């Protein structure tokens, strides 16, 4: 993960401005103020769209919450602003925020996050990010590695690895949802 170490941490507004001035680059802020710079390439963007499509169809049927793409930055309790490739928040938690809190970077820990490995990322970097999510209160972190045809599922206190799975059930956090990994690994 390329980090950008600045002389001082950037504010939320500066992070928004940097993101707006640099389209095509995903900027995130770790709790120590370092910025993560991740350009989104065509293959990663395509896989993200396929993943969001699966989640969208499931959520349309279940109506349990709200989905977010990688362009959404969440402000975590540590002060980090991270943008998972896809995120899910239960309906009652999202609706508990005021309209003003829903604008900008919501101070809200998603219930589930998904990260898709790109060629510029190592699997170890994504595992560290999954652990950071869990430390902030995320209940489910899912890493997809399209190069190794692997899915890793992280929950508090445990991790599971699936090699070349057809599908991966993500109950109970996402009731009735099974990630169709084969659709993403073509």
Buried (B, 14 or more C-beta within 10 A) or exposed (E): BEEEEEEEBBEBEEBBEBBEEEEEEBBBBBBEBBBBBBEBEEEBBEBBEBBBEBBEEBBEEEEBBBBBBBEBBBBBEEBBBBBBBBBBBBEEBBEEBEEEBEEBBBBBBBBBBBBBBBEEBEBEBBBEBBEBBBEBEBBBBBBBBBEEBBBBBBBEEEBEEBEEBEBBEBEEBBEEBBBBBEBBBE
